[in-house]
Amino acid sequence: MIGFLYFCNLFRGVASAAFIGITTPTGFLVWCALKIGVYPFSRKLYNYGDECFYSLYQRMILFLAEEISGVQIIFYGEIDKFIQEKESGLILFNHQCTIDWLLASSLALRRGSVGSVRYILKHSLKYIPFYGVYLKAHGCVYIERKQYDSKKTTKQLSCYPTMYKKFLLVLFPEGTRYSNKSSMVFKRSQEYALAHGLPTFDHVLVPRVKGFETCLNSLSDSIHFIYDITIAYKCFSDESNNIICSKRVPSLMDLFNGECKEIHIDVRCFDADKIKADHHNIQDWLMNRFENKDKLMKKFHEKNELFDERSMRKALTVGQTLPAFLLFFALDIILLGTAKGRKLYTFSFVTGFIISTLSWTLKS
């Protein structure tokens, strides 16, 4: 019986990942049609259409990631305030795995603004076929950690107030993923903190302040709130089928096949105007927030305690995700089920790789 359930979960995970992979060229084709057919005539209309497309694509993935996987998402703190607030904001995450990116869309969907989500991304992600080029066009900003150029980032962010009516900008101040205390990334983070007189942490990396400071200064007239999000995962089961806190951070496949049992999210909201636009004040505020994150993660992983006694669940409805899944499923069937459709799909697949390669090669 256990073997059968394991096989079913594995099949569910593989099927979900395969569907996303198959649908990627389909989505790229839809976006290209939008870019070619609308962008030359109306930038405003294109931005609206692009946000609708991004919203549908993320809803499709969230149907698989939340409805099909069966994962339980548990919220703490000011989640109600986050959902009710509709103004532009900056979201800060602790970064552990690929699922973190998806949770930004999951949170935004609960407030009805998933299409407005944009990211500050490390430059290496721009080389991902299909996604790298699209995310750049969607308004995401790629930055070089080791050779950070604040002027370039400011220039890219300066267009946000005129291009986007409302937006949620997601930033991972750690700059890369935390995995465990024995990793080289963690050791380098500790060395950096000691060299610069900064506090050290056990369950998060030391945040880099420059990117955060640039976002605040560049968008001071647009950002109304800063949302501090802390994420922890409960994964896998012991022999008694009890959920345990695993030291291993889950992958997307773990989420899809049901091995990631619970995701715990603490939400804190801050008025952006109350953070003084001074380097030392901004640095102190950010370090204080990550000190708080470290305490929450220590409580969660070392003591196996919840973030807070008061928790709540804000589950998505099937109506928020299923229609988008069915739409992309139908598009896949139309493209792959006919001879002309397969040619168009193949053209999108090949073109996507070529555009992704040439776009960044030429810019380099």
N, C-alpha and C positions, 0 to 999 in steps of 0.2 A: 504493500500500500504506500509506504514511504517512497519507494522507488518510482511508483506511478506519479505521485504528487510532484516529485522532483522533476520528472520528465515533463509534466504539464507546465510547471513554472518555467523550466528552461525553454520550452517551445514558445510560451507566451513572450518571454524576453527576446528570443531570436526573431519571432514574427514582428514584434513592435519595432525592433531596430531595423529589420529588413524593410518594413513599410516606410519608415522615415527615409532610408537610403533610396528606395525606389521613387519616392515622391519628391526628392530633392531636385532632379532635373525638371520635373513637372512644375514645381514652384518657380524655378529659375526661368522657365519658359513664360509663365504668367507675368513675372516681374519684367522680363524683357519686352513683352507686348505692352505693358503699362509704360515703360520707359520710352519706347519708340513711339507709341501712339498718343501719349498724353503730354509728356515732358516738354517737347518742342513748342507746344501751344499754350500751356498754362502750368507754371511751376507750382502754384498754389493748389490746383486741382490734382497734380501729380503727387504732392506731399500728402494730400488727403487720401488718395487712392493707395499710396504706399503704406500708410499707417493701417488702412483697412486690410491690405494684403498681409502685412506683418502680424496683425491681430489674428487673422484667420489661420495663418501658419502655426503660430504659437498655440492657439486653441486646439489645433489638431494634435500637436505633440502633447499638450497637457491632458487630452483625453486618454492617451496611452499611459502617460506618466502618473496620473492620479486616479482616473476612473478604472482603468484596466489593471493597473499594478496593485491597487488596493492599499496603497500607503496611507497612513494616517498623518495629517499635518496638524500640529498642536501649536496654538499661538499664546503668547504672553504679552503683557504690557499694554501699549497703546495701539493695538491693532484696529480698534473701532475708529479712533481718530484718523489713522492712516487711510482707512477705507472711505471715510466721509469727506476727507480733504480732497479738493480737485485742482488745487494750484500746482504750479511747477515745483519740483523739488529735486534734491540730491540724495541718493541712497548709498549708504556705506555698508558693505558686507565684510565679514571675515571670510576668507577664501580657503576652501578645502578640496573641492572637486568640481567636476563639470556640472553636476546637478545644481550648484549655486547659481549658474547663469539662468537655468530654467526657473528657479524660484523667484527671480526678479519678475518674470512674466506672470508667474502664479500669483504673486502679491498684487501686481498691477491689474490683473484680470478681476480680482475681487473688488477693485474700486472702479472698474470699467474703463481703464486707460492703458491697456496692454500695448496698443499700437504706438503709444508715445514713448515707450521705453527705448533708451539709447545707452551705449556703454563707452567708457574709457577703456581701451584694450591695449594689451602689449603688442608690439609691432609684429611679432612672429605669427600671430593669428591671422594676419592679412593674407597669408599664403595658403590658407585652407580653401580648396576648390569650391566654387559657387558662393559659399558663405562669406569669404574674405572680401570679395568685390561687392557683394550685396550690402553687407553691413556698413561699408564705407559710404555707399550711396544712400543708405538709410539715415546717415548722420552720425554714425559712431566715429570716435576719434582714436587713431592708433598713436601710441607714444613709445619712444625708446627709453627704457629705464636707465641704462648706463650713460646715455648721452641725451638726457632730457632737455628738450627745447621748449621753454615756457612761452616764448613769443609765438612759435608755430602753433602750439596748443591754443593759446589765446585767440589767434587768428581764426582757427577752425571753430572755436566756440562762439565767437562774436556774431556769427550768423544765426544762432539759435533763436534769439528774440524775434527776429523778422520772419524766419522760415517756419517756426513751429509755434502754434498758439499756446499749447501746453506741452510740457515734456517731463519725463522722469529720467534723470541721468544717473547711471549706475557706476559706482567706482569701487574697486577693490584696493584699498590703500596699501595692503601688504605687497602688492605688485606681483605676487606669485602664490602658489598653493602651499599651505601648511600640511605636512603629512604626519611626521612624528619627530620626537626629540633627537633621534639618531641621524636624521637626514642632514646632508650637507647644506641644504637651504636653511634649516633651522640654525645650524652652527654659524653660518655666515651672517644670519640675522642677529645672533647674539654678539658676534664680533663687531658688527656695525653699531649696535647700541652702545657697547662699551667704549668704542672709539669716539663716539659723538656725545657721550655723557647722557645717554637716554636710558630709561628703564628697560629691563628685560622681562620677557614673559615666558610662560611654559606651554600654553595651548594656542597661542596666536603668534604671528611674526610681528616684528616691530614695523609699524606703518611708516611709509615715506610721505612726508608732508607736502612736497612740492606740487604734486598733481592736484591734491585736495585744495591747496591754497590758490592755484591757478583757476580752478573751477569756481571757487567762491568769489574771487576778484573779477573774473571775466563775466560772470552771470549774476552779479550782486543785485541788479535791478529786476531779475527774472525769477530767481530762486527764493521761494518764501519759506520753505521748510527743509530741514535736513533730517533724514530718517536713518537712524542707527539700527541696523539689523544684525542680530547674532543668530547663527544657525548651528545646530548640533544634530547628529544622526544616531538613531538606534537601529542596529542592523543584526540580521541573522538570528538564529535560535539555538538554544542549547538542547540537550537530549530530552528535556521535559517540555520542549517547545515554548520556553519562556524567552521573551525578548531580552537581549543583552546588549550592553554598550561595547561595541567592538572597537578596538584600536585602529582597525583598518577602515579607511574612509570608503564609502560605497561608490561604485562606478555607475554610469547610466544603465549598464546591463543589469547591475544589482537592483536598480530601481524598477526596471521593466519586468524582471522576472520575480519580483516580490520579496527579494532578500532584504531590501531596505524597508523595515517595518514602520518606523516612525521618523518624522522630521519635526524638530522642535525649533520654533522661531520666536525670538524675543524682539519686539518692536518698540523703539523709543523715538519720540518726535521732538524736534528742537526748532525754535524760531531762528531762522538764518540771520536776521537783523541783530540778534543779541550776541553774535560772535564777532568781535572786533576784528577789522581787517588789518591785523598786524601779525607779522610772521610768528613772533613768540607766543602771542595769544592763540593763534590758530594751531600751532604745534602743541601747546599745552592742552588745548581742548581735545585734540585728536588723540594724544597719548592717554588722557583721562578716559576717553571712550574705550580705547583698546585695553586699558587696565581693567575696566568694568567687564569687557568681553572675556578677558582671561579669567576673571573670578567666576563668571557664569560657567565657562567651559570646565574649569577645575571642579566646580561643584557638581557638574553634570557627569564628567568622566571619572573623577577620582572618588567621589562620594555616592555616585549613582543617584543623585537627587535631581528633581526637576528645577527649571529656572526659577519658578515661583509656584506657590501653592494654588494661585488663581490662574487657571488656564482655560482656554476656550477653543472651540473648533468652528471654523468658518468654511465648511465644505462647499466646493463648487457644485452647481447643478449640472445635470446631464445636458440641459438645454444650452449651457454656456460653451460646451466643448464638442458634443456629438455632431451638430450640424456641420461644423468645419471639417471634422474627420470624414463625414460622408461626402462632402463636397470634393475634397482631394481624392478620396477613394474613387468617386465617379470620374474625375478627370484622368486618373491613372487608367481606369478601365477603357475610357474613350481613346486615349492615346495608344495604349498597348494592345487594344482589342481590334484595331483596324490597321491595314497596310500603310495608309497615309499617316495615321497617327504614330505608328512605330518609326516611320522616317522622320517625322517631326520631333519625336522623343529622342531619337539618336542624334539628330542635328543639335538639339538642346544640350545633350550630354557632352558631345564633342566640343561644341562652341563654348560651353561653360568652362571646360578645362583650358581651352585656348585663351579665352578672355581673361581668366584668372591668372594664367601664366604671363601673358603679354602685358597685362595692365600693370603688374608690379615690377616686371623686368624692365619695361620702358621707363618707369618712374625712378627705378634705382639707377 
